[in-house]
Amino acid sequence: ICIKKLEEISDTVEFGKDNIGPLKKTAMTTLSSKIVNRYKESMAEIAVNAVLSVADLDRKDVNFELIKMQGKVGGTLEDTTLIKGIVLDKDFSHPQMPKEVKDAKMCILTCPFEPPKPKTKHKLDIKSAEAYRKLYEAEQKYFTDMVQKVKDSGANMVICQWGFDDEANHLLLQNNLPAVRWVGGVEIELLAIATGGRIVPRFEDLSEEKLGKAGKVKEIAFGTTRDRMLVVEDCHNTRAVTVLVRGGNKMIVEEGKRSLHDA
């Protein structure tokens, strides 16, 4: 009875991807009472475009999981932008690595780029230069094997959940493999879903079908600050979008994120 009554008294608001006026007005109304009301028009447009990017209009369904909010202190609320892809608060591990990778085929690793460490207490006595050279060569072989396995899989980019030392970093640079380290578990999962890749726990398991694909991965810098972020665009598998909220301080950024969430 309640639903029938609601259907009787309800108004129909016509909208579509070409006619977003009614949606924008609704979003602006929700933003009028917030701190961000000075920028309500641009914020409302971002909110509407973000929702339409992930909405299934035929089923009248919106998956809000695909809209990610990322805040970055600096600039003003006016600098808030909508990015068609995923933003990672990371940069490439070596300053000489290329800042943009087109047609990225990325291997998503949860294993560290370093030789295996014994789990028990151990002590190694090196008594001669020859023994040291052997140790050095064995360590080098681990690194070169790891990099070769990545190259053999067809990957042209590495995303790693753990860190790697300068030795591995230098080898990756020499082999033209841009790499990102210390990527969090949540971000790795989102990246794997978005790019259609599989999270690989061992180098031996790497293969071409487990690589994630994206049209472009680029590093963006913010003004004179040395803050950098990675943007993964044209993801293979999803319509995921990210709203990058800017603001003068942390409180403003958080308020901007809350306001946009309401809108």
Secondary structure, 3 states (H helix, E strand, C coil): CHHHHHHHHCCCCCCCCCCCHHHHHHHHHHHCCCHHHHHHHHHHHHHHHHHHHHEECCCCEECHHHEEEEEEEECCHHHCEEECEEEECCCCCCCCCCCEEEEEEEEEECCCCCCCCCCCCCCCCCCCHHHHHHHHHHHHHHHHHHHHHHHHCCCCEEEECCCCCHHHHHHHHHCCCCEECCCCHHHHHHHHHHHCCCEECCHHHCCHHHCEEEEEEEEEECCCCCCEEEEEEEECCCCCEEEEEEECCHHHHHHHHHHHHHC
